[in-house]
Amino acid sequence: MTMTAVRLPLIAVCFALLGSGALLAHSGATGIVKERMDAMKAIGKAMKSLDGMAKGKIAYDGATVKAASETIQQHADAVDRLFPDTKHSRTSHVTEAAPAIWADKPAFLALAQKMADAAARLETVSTHTQLPEHLKALGATCKQCHEKFRTKKN
């Protein structure tokens, strides 16, 4: 199995986790819950903007990589503010935030930092052949966070 064959399923899982049900999930969201859902949607959009380059389907574009990196870092840096320990933040009928976020906030914030660091490393990429490895590392942070800190709504 090629390295690309191993990486691309992980990237696809990240896209699915970020994008699945996003439109339905946003229905009725207000305040900080809507703000964080919008942030996660922006991260997913940034990740998708890199997918074609990582697969070699479109030409490498450093400006797109930089913009995606900056978007992801910006939202990762806001994670603590986006998940306050308030009743609305914890119990909104549309939130997918798991109680583990507040039970283990240091681990949650550490994963957000890991995501920001992985996004920052994207800016060191200079060709599309280097992108899959970096995108895989970034996608792994998404997957880890969603597995532990996200409660999927039906």
PLY file of the C-alpha trace (Angstrom):
ply
format ascii 1.0
element vertex 154
property float x
property float y
property float z
element edge 153
property int vertex1
property int vertex2
end_header
0.00 0.00 0.00
1.41 3.39 -0.94
1.88 6.21 1.56
-0.73 8.26 -0.33
-3.21 5.38 -0.05
-2.71 5.38 3.73
-2.91 9.15 4.13
-5.90 9.94 2.00
-8.42 7.84 4.01
-7.37 9.69 7.17
-7.84 13.02 5.42
-11.25 11.88 4.14
-12.26 10.92 7.70
-11.32 14.39 8.89
-13.41 16.00 6.15
-16.34 13.76 7.01
-16.07 14.54 10.70
-15.92 18.26 10.07
-18.58 18.41 7.40
-21.10 15.75 8.32
-24.38 17.26 9.30
-22.93 20.76 9.47
-25.95 22.34 7.84
-28.38 20.52 10.11
-26.23 21.10 13.17
-26.23 24.84 12.59
-30.02 24.97 12.46
-31.10 26.73 15.61
-27.58 27.39 16.90
-27.11 30.73 18.61
-24.41 32.68 20.38
-21.14 30.98 21.18
-22.41 27.58 19.98
-23.09 28.98 16.50
-19.77 30.82 16.55
-17.82 27.64 17.28
-19.82 25.63 14.73
-18.96 28.29 12.15
-15.30 28.07 13.18
-15.28 24.28 12.72
-16.95 24.70 9.33
-14.22 27.20 8.33
-11.54 24.70 9.39
-13.20 22.03 7.26
-13.35 24.38 4.29
-9.66 25.23 4.73
-8.79 21.52 4.86
-10.81 20.83 1.71
-8.99 23.64 -0.11
-5.80 21.58 0.28
-7.22 18.20 -0.69
-6.79 18.50 -4.47
-3.21 19.67 -4.05
-2.44 16.82 -1.65
-3.81 14.32 -4.17
-1.85 15.94 -7.01
-5.06 16.78 -8.88
-4.43 20.52 -8.90
-1.24 22.52 -8.96
0.40 23.48 -5.70
-0.54 27.01 -4.71
1.47 28.48 -1.85
-1.04 31.29 -1.30
-3.87 28.79 -0.78
-1.74 26.74 1.62
-0.83 29.87 3.58
-4.45 31.06 3.74
-5.64 27.63 4.91
-2.89 27.48 7.51
-3.77 30.91 8.85
-7.50 30.13 9.00
-6.91 26.92 10.93
-4.43 28.55 13.30
-6.80 31.46 13.96
-9.65 29.15 14.92
-7.40 26.81 16.91
-6.15 29.77 18.91
-9.76 30.70 19.74
-10.78 27.27 21.05
-10.62 28.20 24.75
-12.88 31.20 24.15
-15.23 29.19 21.90
-15.89 26.56 24.57
-16.67 28.50 27.76
-17.93 26.58 30.76
-21.47 27.97 30.61
-24.88 26.28 30.63
-25.62 27.38 27.04
-22.22 26.22 25.80
-22.60 22.81 27.45
-26.28 22.07 26.90
-27.51 23.85 23.77
-29.83 21.48 21.91
-27.60 21.63 18.82
-24.15 21.42 20.40
-21.96 18.44 19.62
-19.50 19.40 22.34
-18.98 16.44 24.67
-18.84 16.91 28.45
-15.24 15.65 28.25
-14.26 19.12 26.98
-14.91 20.64 30.38
-13.96 17.53 32.37
-10.53 17.45 30.72
-10.02 21.00 29.47
-6.19 20.78 29.56
-6.21 17.81 27.15
-8.74 19.57 24.92
-6.64 22.72 24.78
-3.48 20.66 24.18
-5.12 19.11 21.09
-6.12 22.57 19.87
-2.49 23.65 20.23
-1.36 20.53 18.40
-3.76 21.45 15.58
-2.42 25.01 15.46
1.16 23.72 15.37
0.35 21.25 12.57
-1.36 24.03 10.62
1.67 26.29 11.08
3.90 23.54 9.67
1.85 23.64 6.46
3.60 26.92 5.70
6.91 25.05 5.44
5.57 23.02 2.50
6.95 24.08 -0.86
5.55 21.42 -3.23
2.43 19.29 -3.53
4.50 16.18 -2.83
5.22 17.41 0.71
1.60 18.34 1.41
0.06 14.89 2.09
2.36 14.20 5.05
1.58 17.55 6.64
-2.12 17.30 5.91
-2.17 13.81 7.44
-0.68 15.16 10.68
-3.22 17.95 10.75
-6.08 15.55 10.00
-4.95 13.32 12.85
-5.47 16.17 15.32
-9.03 16.63 14.01
-9.74 12.93 14.36
-8.29 12.71 17.89
-10.31 15.67 19.07
-13.58 14.51 17.52
-13.19 11.00 18.93
-12.76 12.26 22.49
-14.53 15.60 22.58
-17.44 15.41 20.15
-20.86 13.89 20.73
-22.46 13.10 17.41
-26.09 14.20 17.10
-28.51 11.99 15.18
0 1
1 2
2 3
3 4
4 5
5 6
6 7
7 8
8 9
9 10
10 11
11 12
12 13
13 14
14 15
15 16
16 17
17 18
18 19
19 20
20 21
21 22
22 23
23 24
24 25
25 26
26 27
27 28
28 29
29 30
30 31
31 32
32 33
33 34
34 35
35 36
36 37
37 38
38 39
39 40
40 41
41 42
42 43
43 44
44 45
45 46
46 47
47 48
48 49
49 50
50 51
51 52
52 53
53 54
54 55
55 56
56 57
57 58
58 59
59 60
60 61
61 62
62 63
63 64
64 65
65 66
66 67
67 68
68 69
69 70
70 71
71 72
72 73
73 74
74 75
75 76
76 77
77 78
78 79
79 80
80 81
81 82
82 83
83 84
84 85
85 86
86 87
87 88
88 89
89 90
90 91
91 92
92 93
93 94
94 95
95 96
96 97
97 98
98 99
99 100
100 101
101 102
102 103
103 104
104 105
105 106
106 107
107 108
108 109
109 110
110 111
111 112
112 113
113 114
114 115
115 116
116 117
117 118
118 119
119 120
120 121
121 122
122 123
123 124
124 125
125 126
126 127
127 128
128 129
129 130
130 131
131 132
132 133
133 134
134 135
135 136
136 137
137 138
138 139
139 140
140 141
141 142
142 143
143 144
144 145
145 146
146 147
147 148
148 149
149 150
150 151
151 152
152 153
